[in-house]
């Protein structure tokens, strides 16, 4: 296949799909597992099915600009429903599968959806429960399964309905679409209050995809794996729109639990991981290493030392040396093979802050994690890193064509064709976020180094102001705390208080090994949390960390929470960001005890 895709001049999603369908028609576009076997959908089939779905939606009354709510696990039907809605002139709005019935109702009603596409009967229950409060919703389509309600249509029935709409009607609707038209709605995950609908245009998506692909080493026909929520902009750019430009193939992971197995099957050329995924991989590798033979541990220790030194050289575009190349042959290549990353040229971490310890862990094993910074409001990325320009702990450089600057108060501002139109039906919030000169006020605080690499300090609204009036960035300290191998999660508190404290969870994969080091009888997180020897050992590590910090940043007291923070528990967003307000409310008594 050609190294230069014919899609580079496309400015509407319909053009991209049609061009790719013609250029790479017989190449695989999607693969999903059915009855234990990987099934293939080619680009020609993908294009034809998306067009058929568009006609079906038109028959069900979808008008240009009308909303289409989509909820479901990552699968071909999600892609086809999304692109089909766009071809029909609709505006798809993804909903997280973990959303409650009330949250589904809010987004479906807010986006003016006349049609909703839901995964299965389990998700359908949420919509049926709330249907009386959604007067605009006329039809529901099931990706899988069927229902007796005449307003609910199976996937096969939608295809039959499509036959009632001529191809020429769809072509006429596509011809009316303009690059500046609304293309998709991305609802913020709502760490506070109701989510806002970020209005993304065709030009936002196509321009951003082109800029990303021109900056990183992703090639025509490359393979990727989709497992993060498709209602998130990062997953849409990486798994849905990016591959469409390059005739690439997206494999759908069976589940998050099977991601490790699927990675080894797929062996992707690029991989997007949120920090929690990288942290989980790190914990499993460290736990496995702790039980290996003394000789293997010795070799691993040598290789990691060489990897750390060589990684530092690579950051400055220097030769990492012969010893690094030897370690690569003896250890690093085997590690990458075991992870399923042996073909992977681009490993990305994004969507939430990642601890420096995790970055350095992978770097010491020859796995470079490239940080990307952005948000839904700028169609995903604002800064990116690549093989020729990256640095541990830095979020990269401004994406080509995108301006990034630091305001007087430290806030990161972004301007470019990736910046969204605004918030749907929320002019006040739009005016607060995007100023008259087109600058997007991100709400994040950061700084540039002398090489124009961005470092994120914190969320502006998350900054803690102690009783002494000192500003403290909790995310920086949380990253350092998670550098202590047995700490899985950390939330630093102390707003308006005399000192800082921390809520911690222990990494179950590391507890047993750490307990041995502490000479503790603890065997799991629960027993470790109450064991005096274990707590003393952990306190020693926190004391060491405190010794590297300014007095105002030190962690004076801490508590181990009874369970991990989770999406199900309500403490994390679907992309695993901490909902600080929820954590503070849920553990209010424990926090007060830390200051008693």
C-alpha positions as CSV (number, residue, x, y, z in Angstrom):
1,X,0.0,0.0,0.0
2,X,1.1,3.6,-0.6
3,X,2.7,5.5,2.2
4,X,0.8,8.6,1.4
5,X,-3.0,8.2,1.9
6,X,-5.4,9.8,-0.6
7,X,-7.4,11.2,2.3
8,X,-5.1,14.1,3.1
9,X,-7.3,16.7,1.5
10,X,-10.6,15.5,2.9
11,X,-12.4,17.9,5.2
12,X,-15.6,16.0,5.9
13,X,-16.0,12.6,7.5
14,X,-18.1,11.3,4.6
15,X,-15.2,12.1,2.2
16,X,-12.7,10.3,4.3
17,X,-14.9,7.1,4.5
18,X,-15.7,7.2,0.8
19,X,-12.1,7.8,-0.3
20,X,-10.7,5.0,2.0
21,X,-13.5,2.6,1.0
22,X,-12.4,3.0,-2.6
23,X,-8.6,3.1,-2.0
24,X,-8.4,0.3,0.5
25,X,-11.7,-1.5,-0.1
26,X,-10.4,-5.1,0.4
27,X,-8.2,-4.3,3.4
28,X,-9.4,-5.0,6.9
29,X,-11.0,-2.1,8.7
30,X,-12.3,-3.8,11.8
31,X,-11.8,-7.1,13.6
32,X,-13.9,-8.4,16.4
33,X,-14.1,-11.8,18.2
34,X,-17.1,-14.0,17.7
35,X,-17.2,-17.5,19.2
36,X,-13.5,-17.4,19.8
37,X,-12.5,-16.4,16.2
38,X,-11.6,-13.0,14.9
39,X,-14.1,-11.8,12.3
40,X,-13.1,-9.2,9.6
41,X,-15.0,-6.2,8.2
42,X,-13.2,-4.7,5.2
43,X,-13.2,-1.0,4.3
44,X,-15.7,-1.6,1.5
45,X,-18.0,-3.4,3.8
46,X,-17.6,-0.8,6.5
47,X,-18.5,2.0,4.0
48,X,-21.5,0.1,2.7
49,X,-22.8,-0.8,6.1
50,X,-22.4,2.8,7.3
51,X,-24.4,4.0,4.3
52,X,-27.1,1.4,4.9
53,X,-27.3,2.5,8.5
54,X,-27.6,6.1,7.5
55,X,-30.5,5.3,5.2
56,X,-32.2,3.3,8.0
57,X,-31.8,6.3,10.4
58,X,-33.3,8.6,7.7
59,X,-36.3,6.3,7.4
60,X,-36.8,6.5,11.2
61,X,-37.0,10.3,10.9
62,X,-33.4,11.5,11.6
63,X,-33.1,15.0,10.2
64,X,-29.9,17.0,9.5
65,X,-28.6,18.3,12.9
66,X,-30.6,15.8,14.8
67,X,-29.1,13.9,17.7
68,X,-28.4,10.2,17.9
69,X,-27.5,8.8,21.3
70,X,-25.2,5.8,21.3
71,X,-24.4,3.6,24.3
72,X,-22.5,0.3,24.0
73,X,-19.2,-1.6,24.4
74,X,-16.6,-1.1,21.7
75,X,-17.7,-3.1,18.6
76,X,-18.2,-2.7,14.9
77,X,-21.8,-1.7,15.4
78,X,-20.7,1.3,17.5
79,X,-18.5,2.5,14.7
80,X,-21.1,1.9,12.0
81,X,-23.9,3.6,14.0
82,X,-21.7,6.6,14.7
83,X,-20.5,7.1,11.1
84,X,-24.0,6.2,9.8
85,X,-25.5,9.0,11.9
86,X,-22.9,11.4,10.6
87,X,-23.5,10.4,6.9
88,X,-27.2,11.1,7.5
89,X,-26.4,14.6,8.7
90,X,-27.1,13.6,12.3
91,X,-24.9,14.4,15.4
92,X,-24.0,11.3,17.4
93,X,-23.5,11.6,21.1
94,X,-21.8,8.7,22.9
95,X,-22.8,7.7,26.4
96,X,-20.6,5.8,28.8
97,X,-21.8,2.3,29.5
98,X,-21.5,2.9,33.2
99,X,-24.0,5.7,33.1
100,X,-27.2,5.5,35.2
101,X,-30.6,5.6,33.7
102,X,-30.9,9.3,34.8
103,X,-27.6,10.1,33.1
104,X,-28.7,8.4,29.9
105,X,-31.9,10.4,30.0
106,X,-30.1,13.7,30.5
107,X,-27.7,13.3,27.5
108,X,-30.4,11.8,25.2
109,X,-32.8,14.6,26.0
110,X,-30.1,17.3,25.9
111,X,-28.7,16.3,22.5
112,X,-32.2,16.3,21.0
113,X,-32.0,12.6,20.0
114,X,-34.9,11.2,18.1
115,X,-33.1,7.9,17.8
116,X,-30.9,6.0,20.3
117,X,-28.6,3.1,19.5
118,X,-28.1,0.8,22.5
119,X,-25.9,-2.3,23.0
120,X,-28.3,-4.9,24.3
121,X,-31.4,-5.5,26.4
122,X,-29.5,-4.7,29.6
123,X,-28.8,-1.1,28.4
124,X,-32.2,-0.9,26.9
125,X,-33.7,-1.2,30.4
126,X,-32.2,2.2,31.3
127,X,-33.9,3.9,28.3
128,X,-37.3,2.2,28.8
129,X,-37.3,3.3,32.4
130,X,-36.7,6.9,31.4
131,X,-38.6,7.0,28.0
132,X,-41.7,8.9,29.4
133,X,-39.3,11.8,30.3
134,X,-37.7,11.8,26.8
135,X,-40.6,13.0,24.5
136,X,-38.2,13.7,21.5
137,X,-37.0,10.1,21.5
138,X,-39.0,8.1,18.9
139,X,-37.0,5.0,18.2
140,X,-34.4,2.8,19.8
141,X,-32.1,0.4,17.8
142,X,-30.5,-2.6,19.5
143,X,-27.0,-3.5,18.4
144,X,-27.5,-7.0,19.8
145,X,-30.8,-8.8,20.6
146,X,-34.4,-7.8,20.0
147,X,-37.4,-6.5,21.9
148,X,-41.2,-6.8,21.5
149,X,-41.8,-3.0,21.7
150,X,-42.6,-1.8,18.2
151,X,-40.5,1.4,18.8
152,X,-37.4,-0.8,19.4
153,X,-35.7,-2.2,16.3
154,X,-33.1,-4.9,15.9
155,X,-29.9,-4.3,13.9
156,X,-31.2,-6.5,11.1
157,X,-34.5,-4.7,11.1
158,X,-32.7,-1.3,10.7
159,X,-31.1,-2.7,7.6
160,X,-34.4,-3.7,6.1
161,X,-35.9,-0.3,6.8
162,X,-32.9,1.2,5.0
163,X,-34.1,-0.3,1.7
164,X,-37.1,2.1,1.8
165,X,-34.7,5.1,1.3
166,X,-33.0,5.5,-2.1
167,X,-29.2,5.9,-2.2
168,X,-29.8,9.2,-4.1
169,X,-31.5,10.7,-1.0
170,X,-28.5,9.8,1.1
171,X,-26.1,11.3,-1.5
172,X,-28.1,14.5,-1.5
173,X,-27.9,14.8,2.2
174,X,-24.1,14.1,2.2
175,X,-23.6,16.7,-0.5
176,X,-25.2,19.4,1.8
177,X,-22.7,18.8,4.6
178,X,-20.0,21.5,5.1
179,X,-16.6,21.2,7.0
180,X,-17.9,23.7,9.6
181,X,-21.1,21.7,10.4
182,X,-21.6,19.9,13.7
183,X,-20.3,16.3,13.4
184,X,-20.3,14.8,16.9
185,X,-21.1,15.7,20.5
186,X,-18.6,14.6,23.2
187,X,-20.1,14.9,26.7
188,X,-17.7,15.7,29.4
189,X,-17.6,13.0,32.0
190,X,-18.9,15.4,34.6
191,X,-16.6,15.4,37.6
192,X,-18.9,18.1,38.9
193,X,-22.6,18.6,37.9
194,X,-24.3,17.6,34.6
195,X,-22.0,16.9,31.7
196,X,-21.6,19.6,29.0
197,X,-21.9,18.6,25.3
198,X,-18.7,19.6,23.4
199,X,-19.7,20.4,19.8
200,X,-17.1,19.0,17.4
201,X,-17.2,19.8,13.7
202,X,-16.1,17.9,10.6
203,X,-13.2,20.2,10.2
204,X,-12.2,19.8,13.9
205,X,-12.0,16.0,13.5
206,X,-10.4,15.8,10.0
207,X,-7.9,18.5,10.7
208,X,-6.9,17.0,14.1
209,X,-6.5,13.5,12.6
210,X,-4.3,14.8,9.9
211,X,-2.1,16.8,12.3
212,X,-1.7,13.8,14.6
213,X,-0.8,11.4,11.8
214,X,1.7,13.8,10.4
215,X,3.5,14.0,13.7
216,X,3.7,10.5,14.9
217,X,5.0,7.2,13.3
218,X,1.6,5.7,12.4
219,X,1.5,4.3,8.8
220,X,-1.0,3.2,6.2
221,X,-2.5,-0.1,7.1
222,X,-1.3,-0.1,10.8
223,X,-3.2,-2.1,13.4
224,X,-4.6,-0.7,16.7
225,X,-6.7,-2.0,19.5
226,X,-9.9,-0.3,20.8
227,X,-10.8,-0.8,24.5
228,X,-11.3,2.7,26.1
229,X,-14.8,4.2,26.1
230,X,-15.8,5.4,22.6
231,X,-17.7,8.2,24.1
232,X,-14.3,9.7,24.9
233,X,-12.7,11.9,22.2
234,X,-9.2,10.4,22.6
235,X,-10.5,6.9,21.7
236,X,-12.5,8.3,18.8
237,X,-9.5,10.0,17.3
238,X,-7.1,7.1,17.8
239,X,-9.5,4.1,17.0
240,X,-12.2,5.5,14.8
241,X,-11.1,8.6,12.8
242,X,-7.3,8.1,12.6
243,X,-7.5,4.6,11.1
244,X,-10.1,5.9,8.6
245,X,-7.5,8.3,7.1
246,X,-4.9,5.5,6.7
247,X,-6.8,2.5,5.8
248,X,-5.7,1.0,9.1
249,X,-7.5,-1.8,11.1
250,X,-9.0,-1.5,14.6
251,X,-9.3,-4.6,16.6
252,X,-11.9,-4.6,19.4
253,X,-10.7,-5.9,22.7
254,X,-13.0,-8.5,24.2
255,X,-13.0,-6.7,27.6
256,X,-10.7,-4.8,29.8
257,X,-10.0,-8.0,31.7
258,X,-8.8,-9.7,28.5
259,X,-6.8,-6.7,27.3
260,X,-3.5,-8.3,28.1
261,X,-4.4,-11.5,26.1
262,X,-5.8,-9.5,23.2
263,X,-2.7,-7.3,23.1
264,X,-0.6,-10.4,22.6
265,X,-2.9,-11.6,19.8
266,X,-3.1,-8.3,18.0
267,X,0.4,-7.0,18.5
268,X,-0.6,-3.4,17.6
269,X,1.5,-0.8,15.9
270,X,0.3,1.9,18.2
271,X,-1.4,1.8,21.6
272,X,-3.2,4.4,23.7
273,X,-3.2,3.7,27.4
274,X,-4.7,5.8,30.2
275,X,-2.3,6.0,33.2
276,X,-4.3,3.5,35.2
277,X,-3.8,0.8,32.5
278,X,0.0,1.5,32.4
279,X,0.1,1.4,36.3
280,X,-1.7,-2.0,36.3
281,X,0.7,-3.4,33.7
282,X,3.6,-2.1,35.8
283,X,2.2,-3.7,39.0
284,X,1.8,-7.1,37.4
285,X,5.3,-7.0,35.9
286,X,6.8,-6.0,39.3
287,X,4.9,-8.7,41.1
288,X,6.1,-11.3,38.5
289,X,9.6,-10.1,38.9
290,X,9.6,-10.4,42.6
291,X,8.9,-14.2,42.3
292,X,11.5,-14.9,39.6
293,X,14.8,-16.6,40.2
294,X,17.8,-14.7,41.8
295,X,19.7,-14.9,38.4
296,X,16.7,-13.4,36.5
297,X,16.3,-10.7,39.1
298,X,20.0,-9.8,38.8
299,X,19.8,-9.6,34.9
300,X,16.6,-7.6,35.1
301,X,18.2,-5.1,37.6
302,X,21.2,-4.7,35.3
303,X,19.0,-4.2,32.2
304,X,16.8,-1.6,34.0
305,X,19.8,0.3,35.1
306,X,21.1,0.3,31.5
307,X,17.6,1.2,30.2
308,X,17.3,4.2,32.5
309,X,20.7,5.5,31.4
310,X,20.1,4.8,27.7
311,X,16.6,6.3,27.9
312,X,18.1,9.5,29.2
313,X,20.5,9.5,26.2
314,X,17.6,8.9,23.8
315,X,15.7,11.9,25.2
316,X,18.6,14.1,24.0
317,X,18.9,12.3,20.6
318,X,22.1,10.6,21.6
319,X,23.3,7.1,21.0
320,X,22.3,4.9,24.0
321,X,25.4,2.8,23.7
322,X,26.3,-0.8,23.1
323,X,25.3,-2.0,26.5
324,X,21.7,-0.6,25.9
325,X,21.6,-2.5,22.6
326,X,22.7,-5.7,24.4
327,X,20.0,-5.2,27.1
328,X,17.5,-4.6,24.3
329,X,18.4,-8.0,22.7
330,X,18.5,-9.9,26.0
331,X,15.7,-8.3,28.0
332,X,13.7,-5.5,26.4
333,X,12.6,-7.3,23.2
334,X,11.4,-10.2,25.4
335,X,9.5,-7.8,27.6
336,X,7.8,-6.1,24.6
337,X,6.9,-9.5,23.2
338,X,5.4,-10.6,26.5
339,X,3.3,-7.5,26.6
340,X,2.2,-7.7,22.9
341,X,4.1,-4.5,22.1
342,X,6.9,-6.0,20.0
343,X,5.6,-4.3,16.8
344,X,4.4,-1.1,18.6
345,X,6.1,2.0,17.4
346,X,3.9,4.5,19.3
347,X,2.9,4.0,23.0
348,X,0.7,6.9,24.2
349,X,-0.4,7.8,27.7
350,X,-3.1,10.4,27.9
351,X,-6.5,11.4,29.4
352,X,-5.2,11.8,33.0
353,X,-1.9,12.6,34.8
354,X,0.6,9.8,35.0
355,X,3.2,9.4,37.8
356,X,6.9,9.9,36.9
357,X,7.7,6.6,38.5
358,X,5.5,4.7,36.0
359,X,7.1,6.6,33.1
360,X,10.6,5.8,34.4
361,X,9.7,2.1,35.0
362,X,8.7,1.6,31.4
363,X,11.6,3.7,30.1
364,X,14.0,1.4,32.0
365,X,12.6,-1.5,30.1
366,X,13.0,0.2,26.7
367,X,9.3,1.1,26.4
368,X,9.0,4.8,25.8
369,X,5.6,6.2,26.8
370,X,4.8,9.3,24.8
371,X,2.6,11.8,26.7
372,X,-0.2,13.7,25.0
373,X,-2.0,16.6,26.5
374,X,-5.5,17.8,25.5
375,X,-9.2,17.7,26.2
376,X,-12.5,17.2,24.5
377,X,-12.8,20.9,23.8
378,X,-9.8,20.8,21.5
379,X,-10.8,17.5,19.8
380,X,-8.3,15.6,21.9
381,X,-4.7,16.6,21.5
382,X,-3.1,20.1,22.0
383,X,0.4,18.8,22.6
384,X,2.1,15.6,21.4
385,X,5.4,13.8,21.8
386,X,7.2,11.6,19.2
387,X,10.4,9.7,18.9
388,X,12.5,12.7,17.9
389,X,11.1,15.0,20.6
390,X,10.0,13.8,24.0
391,X,11.0,14.0,27.6
392,X,10.0,12.0,30.7
393,X,7.4,13.9,32.7
394,X,6.7,16.4,29.9
395,X,3.4,16.5,27.9
396,X,5.1,17.2,24.6
397,X,5.2,20.1,22.2
398,X,2.4,22.1,20.6
399,X,0.7,20.0,17.8
400,X,1.6,21.5,14.4
401,X,-0.9,24.2,13.5
402,X,-2.0,24.5,17.1
403,X,-1.0,27.4,19.3
404,X,-0.4,26.8,23.0
405,X,0.6,29.5,25.5
406,X,0.7,30.1,29.2
407,X,-1.5,33.0,30.7
408,X,-0.2,35.3,33.4
409,X,-1.8,33.2,36.1
410,X,-0.2,30.0,34.7
411,X,-3.3,28.7,32.9
412,X,-2.7,26.8,29.6
413,X,-4.5,28.4,26.6
414,X,-5.0,26.7,23.3
415,X,-6.0,28.0,19.9
416,X,-6.4,26.3,16.5
417,X,-8.7,24.4,14.1
418,X,-8.9,21.7,16.7
419,X,-10.8,24.0,19.2
420,X,-14.5,23.1,19.3
421,X,-17.4,25.3,18.3
422,X,-18.5,25.5,21.9
423,X,-20.9,23.8,24.3
424,X,-24.2,22.7,22.8
425,X,-27.1,24.8,24.2
426,X,-24.8,26.5,26.7
427,X,-23.7,30.0,25.4
428,X,-22.6,31.1,28.9
429,X,-20.2,28.2,29.4
430,X,-18.9,28.6,25.9
431,X,-18.1,32.3,26.5
432,X,-16.4,31.4,29.8
433,X,-14.2,28.8,28.1
434,X,-13.4,30.2,24.6
435,X,-12.6,33.9,24.6
436,X,-13.2,36.5,21.8
437,X,-9.7,35.8,20.3
438,X,-10.4,32.1,20.0
439,X,-8.3,31.0,23.0
440,X,-9.5,27.9,24.8
441,X,-9.0,28.3,28.5
442,X,-8.2,24.8,29.6
443,X,-8.4,25.2,33.4
444,X,-5.1,23.4,33.6
445,X,-1.9,25.0,35.0
446,X,1.5,24.4,33.4
447,X,4.7,25.8,32.1
448,X,7.1,25.4,29.1
449,X,10.7,24.4,29.5
450,X,13.5,25.9,27.4
451,X,12.8,23.4,24.6
452,X,9.1,24.4,24.5
453,X,8.0,21.1,26.1
454,X,4.9,21.5,28.2
455,X,4.7,20.4,31.8
456,X,1.3,20.1,33.4
457,X,1.3,21.3,37.0
458,X,-2.4,20.7,38.0
459,X,-6.0,21.6,37.4
460,X,-6.6,25.2,38.2
461,X,-9.6,24.3,40.3
462,X,-7.8,21.4,42.0
463,X,-5.0,23.6,43.5
464,X,-5.1,23.4,47.3
465,X,-4.6,26.6,49.3
466,X,-3.4,25.7,52.8
467,X,-4.4,27.7,55.9
468,X,-1.0,29.5,55.5
469,X,-2.1,30.7,52.0
470,X,0.4,28.4,50.1
471,X,-0.7,27.1,46.7
472,X,-0.1,23.3,46.4
473,X,-0.6,21.2,43.3
474,X,-2.0,17.8,44.5
475,X,-1.5,15.9,41.3
476,X,2.3,16.4,41.4
477,X,2.4,15.0,45.0
478,X,0.0,12.2,44.1
479,X,2.3,11.1,41.3
480,X,5.2,11.1,43.7
481,X,3.3,9.0,46.2
482,X,2.4,6.5,43.5
483,X,6.1,6.2,42.9
484,X,6.2,4.2,46.1
485,X,5.6,0.8,44.5
486,X,3.0,-0.5,46.9
487,X,0.8,2.6,46.7
488,X,-1.9,2.1,44.0
489,X,-3.8,5.3,44.3
490,X,-3.4,8.6,46.2
491,X,-5.6,11.6,46.9
492,X,-3.9,14.5,48.6
493,X,-6.2,16.8,50.7
494,X,-5.5,19.9,52.8
495,X,-7.5,22.8,51.3
496,X,-7.8,25.4,54.1
497,X,-5.9,23.2,56.5
498,X,-2.7,23.6,58.4
499,X,-1.0,20.7,56.7
500,X,-1.4,18.1,53.9
501,X,-2.7,14.6,54.3
502,X,-3.3,11.7,51.9
503,X,-5.9,9.0,51.2
504,X,-4.1,6.0,49.9
505,X,-5.0,2.6,48.4
506,X,-2.5,-0.3,48.3
507,X,-1.7,-2.2,45.1
508,X,-2.9,-5.8,45.7
509,X,-0.3,-7.1,43.3
510,X,2.5,-5.6,45.4
511,X,1.4,-6.1,49.0
512,X,2.8,-9.6,49.6
513,X,6.3,-8.6,48.3
514,X,6.3,-5.4,50.2
515,X,5.1,-7.2,53.4
516,X,8.2,-9.4,53.2
517,X,10.5,-6.4,53.0
518,X,8.7,-5.0,56.1
519,X,8.9,-8.3,57.9
520,X,5.1,-8.1,58.2
521,X,2.8,-11.1,58.4
522,X,0.3,-9.2,56.2
523,X,-0.9,-11.1,53.1
524,X,-3.4,-8.7,51.5
525,X,-4.2,-5.0,51.5
526,X,-6.7,-5.2,54.3
527,X,-4.3,-6.9,56.8
528,X,-1.4,-4.6,55.6
529,X,-3.5,-1.5,56.3
530,X,-3.7,-2.4,60.0
531,X,-0.3,-4.1,60.5
532,X,2.0,-1.9,62.6
533,X,5.1,-3.3,60.9
534,X,3.7,-2.7,57.4
535,X,2.6,0.8,58.3
536,X,5.9,1.7,59.8
537,X,7.7,0.4,56.7
538,X,5.3,2.6,54.5
539,X,5.8,5.6,56.8
540,X,9.5,5.3,56.2
541,X,9.1,5.5,52.5
542,X,6.8,8.5,52.8
543,X,9.3,10.1,55.2
544,X,12.0,9.6,52.4
545,X,9.7,11.3,49.9
546,X,8.9,14.2,52.4
547,X,12.7,14.7,52.7
548,X,12.7,15.7,49.0
549,X,9.8,18.2,49.3
550,X,9.4,21.7,50.5
551,X,7.9,21.9,54.0
552,X,4.5,23.0,52.8
553,X,4.3,20.0,50.4
554,X,5.1,17.3,52.9
555,X,2.5,14.7,53.8
556,X,2.0,14.9,57.6
557,X,-0.7,12.2,57.9
558,X,-2.2,9.5,55.8
559,X,-4.8,6.7,55.8
560,X,-5.2,3.5,53.8
561,X,-8.8,3.3,52.3
562,X,-10.7,0.0,52.7
563,X,-11.0,-0.4,48.9
564,X,-9.7,0.9,45.6
565,X,-11.2,4.0,44.1
566,X,-13.3,2.8,41.2
567,X,-15.7,3.8,38.4
568,X,-18.4,1.6,40.0
569,X,-17.8,3.2,43.4
570,X,-18.4,6.6,41.8
571,X,-14.9,8.0,42.7
572,X,-13.5,7.8,39.2
573,X,-14.7,9.0,35.9
574,X,-15.0,6.5,33.0
575,X,-11.5,7.5,31.9
576,X,-10.3,6.9,35.5
577,X,-9.8,10.5,36.6
578,X,-10.4,11.1,40.3
579,X,-13.7,12.8,41.2
580,X,-12.2,14.8,44.1
581,X,-15.5,16.2,45.4
582,X,-17.0,12.6,45.5
583,X,-13.9,11.3,47.4
584,X,-14.0,14.2,49.9
585,X,-17.7,13.6,50.5
586,X,-17.5,9.8,50.7
587,X,-14.5,9.9,53.1
588,X,-15.4,13.1,55.0
589,X,-15.1,11.4,58.4
590,X,-11.8,9.8,57.6
591,X,-10.5,13.2,56.4
592,X,-11.6,14.9,59.6
593,X,-9.9,12.2,61.6
594,X,-6.6,13.1,59.9
595,X,-6.9,16.6,61.2
596,X,-8.2,15.7,64.7
